[in-house]
Amino acid sequence: MRAIVTVIGKDKTGIVAGVSTRLTELDVNIIDISQTIMDGFFTMNMVVEIEATEAFPEVKSNLEALGESLKVDIKIMNEAIFEAMHQL
């Protein structure tokens, strides 16, 4: 399954490395990534692929915990739900 990951927080060294390392540990493949810094705030959007759909809850809780340790907000959403929410 594909999912959208968003990361937002005060910019600091190691955010991209921390998130991408954790995704690797969880066997999640990064398909696409975009990141920028806006007025001192780091923002990153990723499209990822999770091999086993049943692993989604574990990936979600793991990323939320990582966000707390990095002091950023990390959210993940099933791509199909994300697309349905953003259709007119």
Contacts in CASP RR format, 6 or more apart in sequence:
PFRMAT RR
TARGET T0000
AUTHOR 0000-0000-0000
METHOD contacts of the structure
MODEL  1
MRAIVTVIGKDKTGIVAGVSTRLTELDVNIIDISQTIMDGFFTMNMVVEI
EATEAFPEVKSNLEALGESLKVDIKIMNEAIFEAMHQL
1 49 0 8 1.000
1 50 0 8 1.000
1 53 0 8 1.000
1 56 0 8 1.000
1 78 0 8 1.000
1 79 0 8 1.000
2 31 0 8 1.000
2 47 0 8 1.000
2 48 0 8 1.000
2 49 0 8 1.000
2 50 0 8 1.000
2 78 0 8 1.000
2 79 0 8 1.000
3 47 0 8 1.000
3 48 0 8 1.000
3 49 0 8 1.000
3 50 0 8 1.000
3 56 0 8 1.000
3 59 0 8 1.000
3 76 0 8 1.000
3 77 0 8 1.000
3 78 0 8 1.000
3 79 0 8 1.000
3 82 0 8 1.000
4 45 0 8 1.000
4 46 0 8 1.000
4 47 0 8 1.000
4 48 0 8 1.000
4 76 0 8 1.000
4 77 0 8 1.000
4 79 0 8 1.000
4 82 0 8 1.000
5 19 0 8 1.000
5 23 0 8 1.000
5 44 0 8 1.000
5 45 0 8 1.000
5 46 0 8 1.000
5 47 0 8 1.000
5 48 0 8 1.000
5 63 0 8 1.000
5 74 0 8 1.000
5 75 0 8 1.000
5 76 0 8 1.000
6 43 0 8 1.000
6 44 0 8 1.000
6 45 0 8 1.000
6 46 0 8 1.000
6 73 0 8 1.000
6 74 0 8 1.000
6 75 0 8 1.000
6 76 0 8 1.000
7 15 0 8 1.000
7 19 0 8 1.000
7 35 0 8 1.000
7 42 0 8 1.000
7 43 0 8 1.000
7 44 0 8 1.000
7 45 0 8 1.000
7 46 0 8 1.000
7 67 0 8 1.000
7 72 0 8 1.000
7 73 0 8 1.000
7 74 0 8 1.000
8 41 0 8 1.000
8 42 0 8 1.000
8 43 0 8 1.000
8 44 0 8 1.000
8 72 0 8 1.000
8 73 0 8 1.000
9 15 0 8 1.000
9 41 0 8 1.000
9 42 0 8 1.000
9 43 0 8 1.000
9 71 0 8 1.000
9 72 0 8 1.000
9 73 0 8 1.000
10 40 0 8 1.000
10 41 0 8 1.000
10 42 0 8 1.000
10 71 0 8 1.000
10 72 0 8 1.000
11 37 0 8 1.000
11 40 0 8 1.000
11 41 0 8 1.000
11 42 0 8 1.000
12 42 0 8 1.000
12 71 0 8 1.000
14 70 0 8 1.000
15 42 0 8 1.000
15 44 0 8 1.000
15 70 0 8 1.000
15 72 0 8 1.000
16 35 0 8 1.000
16 44 0 8 1.000
18 66 0 8 1.000
18 70 0 8 1.000
19 44 0 8 1.000
19 46 0 8 1.000
19 63 0 8 1.000
19 66 0 8 1.000
19 70 0 8 1.000
19 74 0 8 1.000
20 30 0 8 1.000
22 62 0 8 1.000
22 63 0 8 1.000
22 66 0 8 1.000
23 29 0 8 1.000
23 30 0 8 1.000
23 46 0 8 1.000
23 48 0 8 1.000
26 55 0 8 1.000
26 58 0 8 1.000
26 59 0 8 1.000
26 62 0 8 1.000
27 50 0 8 1.000
27 51 0 8 1.000
27 55 0 8 1.000
28 48 0 8 1.000
28 49 0 8 1.000
28 50 0 8 1.000
28 51 0 8 1.000
28 59 0 8 1.000
29 48 0 8 1.000
29 49 0 8 1.000
29 51 0 8 1.000
30 46 0 8 1.000
30 47 0 8 1.000
30 48 0 8 1.000
31 46 0 8 1.000
31 47 0 8 1.000
31 48 0 8 1.000
31 49 0 8 1.000
32 46 0 8 1.000
32 47 0 8 1.000
33 44 0 8 1.000
33 45 0 8 1.000
33 46 0 8 1.000
33 47 0 8 1.000
34 44 0 8 1.000
34 45 0 8 1.000
34 46 0 8 1.000
35 42 0 8 1.000
35 43 0 8 1.000
35 44 0 8 1.000
35 45 0 8 1.000
36 42 0 8 1.000
36 43 0 8 1.000
36 44 0 8 1.000
37 43 0 8 1.000
42 72 0 8 1.000
47 79 0 8 1.000
48 76 0 8 1.000
50 56 0 8 1.000
50 59 0 8 1.000
56 76 0 8 1.000
56 78 0 8 1.000
59 76 0 8 1.000
60 76 0 8 1.000
63 74 0 8 1.000
63 75 0 8 1.000
63 76 0 8 1.000
64 74 0 8 1.000
66 74 0 8 1.000
67 73 0 8 1.000
67 74 0 8 1.000
END
